[in-house]
């Protein structure tokens, strides 16, 4: 789980410098809190997709709750303590960039003699096209492309199993028939990544500062 809260740098000093007798100050702060609830998910998604190849929609799907955890007083103004809660399991590579994109078996161009027991033939040896080994590469973090190895001794492959999308799978070392989807990181893990977390805080600080000034100007003009 990952939680993201409101953050405006030096907000207490800004509010303390305003005339609290003016009713528009509380209105501006209340509108800014509402902006956080509605706009922050987009800012968070953008910060994550700047670092990872995941789609913004997949990040937003992990937003499970918007909590009001009480209130706090800054500069004489009461603010709602709003927190966005992100949850989710470790994601398959279908949410990130990988190659090859298509499933299915690739065959070598030349036929070779292979043992008949590997086919449906009764002959001891048969001519056949061998399967071509394809390296599966993944790019989870932008600029970091790597060959996928997995935790088993078998070679990863790309396929679609049942109703699943095309994505990397791997056979377990114990049972060839047992196939497992390969997984990477969860949305909460991406959000709490040091670089992403800093970007999120900076975006919230900057954008909410703009929204607060916008509402102060709007309400004071009435």
N, C-alpha and C positions, 0 to 999 in steps of 0.2 A: 504493500500500500504506500502511496505517496500523497502528501497533503500540500496544497499551495494556498497561502494566505495573502491578504491585502498588504501592500507595501508602498508607501509614498515617502521618499526621503525628506527629512526635516518637516514632516507634516505638522507636528505639534507647534513648531516655531511659526509656521505659516498661519495656522489658525489662531494662535495667540496674538498675532499682529493684526487680526481683523476685529472689527467692531461687533462684539457678540450681541449687542442690542438690536442689530439688524437681523430681521427674520430670515433674510435670504441666505445667510451663511449656513444655517442648519439644513435648509432645503438643498443647497448646493452639495453639501456633504452627503446627504441622503441619496441624491441622484448619482453621485460618484460611486457610492456603494452598489447601487443597482447596476451601474455600468460594469463594475467588476464581475458581478454574477453573470452578466450576459456576454461580455467581451473577452474576459480573461481566458476562457477555453480556447479561443482563436489565437491569442497571443502565445499560449503555452504550446499549442500544436505547431505554430510557426517556429518556435525555438527548438522543438524536438526535430522537426523536418529539416532544419538548417544543418543538423549534425548527423542525422540518420536518414536512410533511404525509405523509411516508412511513409505511408500516405497520411495526410492530416486527418482524414475521416477515421482511420484506425486508431489514432490517438484520442480523438473525441469519444469514440465508443467506450474507452476505458474510464471515462468520467462517470462515476456511479452516484455521487451525491454532492449537493451544495449545502453545507452546514452553516447555520448561524450559531456560533459558539458563545453567544453572549454579546456584551458591549464593552467598549473601553472609552475613556475620556481623554481627549487630547486637545490642549489649547482651549479648554472650556466647552468643547463640542463632543457630543456622544456619537461614537461610530459603532456600527455593527461589526463584530468580529466574524467575517465570512471566510470559510475555508472550502476549497474544492478538493474532493477526495477521488483519487484515481486508484483503481484496482484492476487486476488482470493476471492471467497465467503467462508463463513464458511462451512467446509466439513462435509459430512455425516460420520457415523461411519464405513462405508464400506472401508474407507481408513486406518482404525486402527484395532487393535486386539479386537475381541469381541467373546463371547460365549453365547448361542450355535451357531455353524456355520451354521447348516442346518435350513431351514424354515419348515413349516408344523406344524400340531397340534399333540401334544403328548397326549395319552390317559392313564388314570389310569388302573391298571390291573383288578380291581374288578368292577362289574356292581353295580349300585345303582338305587333306584327309584327316578325319577325326574318328575316334572310337565310336562304333555303332551303338553302344549302350547309352551314349549321350543323345540319341535320337530315337525315333519309333521304328527304325529299320532293324531287321534280323541279321544283317551283314555285320561282320566283325569291324569293318571300316567303311566309311562313306565319304563322298565328296560333299562339302557343305561350306556355306559362308559363315565364318566365325563372327561372333559379336564384337563390335568395336568398343573398347573401353573409353568412356568419356569422362573427363574430369569435370566435376561440378564446382563452379566458383560462386562465391557469394560476396556481396558488398552490403554489410549491415551499417557500418559507419561510413560516411561519404569519404572517398579517397583511400579506403582501406579494402582493396579487393584481395581475396585469399582463396586458396583451394580448400574445399570442404573435406575434412577427414572423418569427423565424428568420433565416437567413443568405442566403436567396435573395429575389428580387423578387416571387415568387408568394405568394399568400395561403395561410396554413396552413389545413388542414381536418381534421376528425375522421372516421376511418373504421377499418375492420378489413380488413387485407390478408392473405389466405390464412389461416393459423392464428394470426395475431397477435391480441391483444386490441384492443378499440376504443381508439384513442389518436390524438394529433395527428401528421399527416404534412405534407410539403411537396414540391411539384414543383420540380425544379431549374430554374434560369433557362434552361439550355441545351436541355434536352429535356423537353417536357411529359409524355411517357410515363414518364420516370424519376422515381420517387417515393421519398423517403427518410423514415424515421421521425425525429422530432425528439427531441433528447436534452437532459438538464439537467446533473446532477452525479452523482458516484459516492458510494458509502457511505464510502470512505476520505476523500474530500474533506469530507463532512459531519462525520465524526468529528474531523478536524483543524481544523475551523472554530474560531476563537478562543473564542467563547462556549460551544460544545458541549464543546470540550476541557476548559475550566475546570469545566463542570458535571460531566463524567465524573470528573475528578480529585477534585472535592469529594465526589461520591457514593461513590466507592471509598474515600476517606479515612474518611468518616463510617460507611459500612456495614461496612467491615472492622474499624474500631475497635469497633463494637458486637459483631461476631462474635468478635473476640479476647476481649473481656471476658466474653462468654457462655461461651466455652470455658474460660477461666481459672476462672470460677465453677464450672462443671460438673466439671472435673477435680480442682479443689482440694477439692471436697466429698466426693470418693470416698475 
